[in-house]
Amino acid sequence: MFTKRNYGFWMTFNWSKMPFIYGFIYSGLVGAFVFLAKKHYNIDISVPWQPVSVVGIAVAFYLGFKNNASYDRTWEARKIWGGIVNSSRTFGVAVQTFVEGENSEAIKKQLIYRHIAWLSALRYQLRLSREWEHTEERVIGQYQPVTSEKFFANLEKDLCQYLDKAEVEIHLKKTNIATQILKTQATYLQELKNQNYFDDFRHMEFHKLIGLFYDDQGRSERIKNFPFPRQYASAALWQTLIFSALIPFGLIDIFTGGNENMHWMAMPFSALIIWVFFLMEKIGDYSENPFEGTYNDIPITSISRGIEIDLREMLGDDNIPPALKSEHGFLM
């Protein structure tokens, strides 16, 4: 997530400069071809701007639809993790107030730490590779393991901070580790209820919270595992390409007018229009996958750290880690 007020122009341009460069080169080749055809063969192969502009309007509408749908996926992901924050705080308060009896402090700590372990497992799972994601631009290291081997190595290290070694080894053998951690949490809560650490009513409240965590995990996995429909994404790309291919032919017709030498002015303006349309397409493309581990992700690592701080402060823990800060304007 970018935390500054605006992306700088050159930062934006550097991210999306290739369409401008290719557009400039292409429009130059088209301009030279049109000029030579006109000069040597007296053939005018420029295209009237009106039909090109109609195609451009259609492409712009389609890109707007795609970007709105992509933004919806990002905003839904943020709402899901906002729900996880709220439910986690409620769970922490419930643990502090519901659990009573012998060794209650140790039990409270175990419940809270297992919940933090679930958050760690979930955020790691959500940033594993998918073939439709932009894996080449991932933030490598703490936030995004590149392979499943590194995933398990990093996750094991994190889980061992909150769970005992035997429990970690059991969970690491499972396909969906976060799901199994919640299952273990639910089983442990049932054992505590059987030992009269809390009554039936409070046990049902705990179970409702476990259900909310499963709901939010499932919603996150739905966004992660089901890509933005590729037919819509592909159509936006090919429509933009077709329109970009027509732009130099249409602009040459406008700029020549009564002066043939002015056709070279079509080069920079063609490149600019091509860049604008591809920038819109690229923004939508990078908004489709809010958990892919790039700089425009939902900051689930930061959110998880915030939840951990809240819950551990409820416990009165020592050595609580600080909140994550943005680096170069980016917060993961």
ABEGO torsion letter per residue (X at the ends): XBABABBBAAAAAAAAAAAAAAAAAAAAAAAAAAAAAAAAAGBBABBBAAAAAAAAAAAAAAAAAAAAAAAAAAAAAAAAAAAAAAAAAAAAAAAAAABBEBGAAAAAAAAAAAAAAAAAAAAAAAABBBAABBAAABBBEAABBABAAAAAAAAAAAAAAABBAAAAAAAAABABAAAAAAAAAAAAAAAAAAAGABBAAAAAAAAAAAAAAAAAAAAAAAAAABBBBAAAAAAAAAAAAAAAAAAAAAAAAAAAEABAAAAAAAAAAAAAAAAAAAAAAAAAAAAABAAAGBAABBBAAAAAAAAAAAAAAAAGBBGBBBBBBBBGGBBX
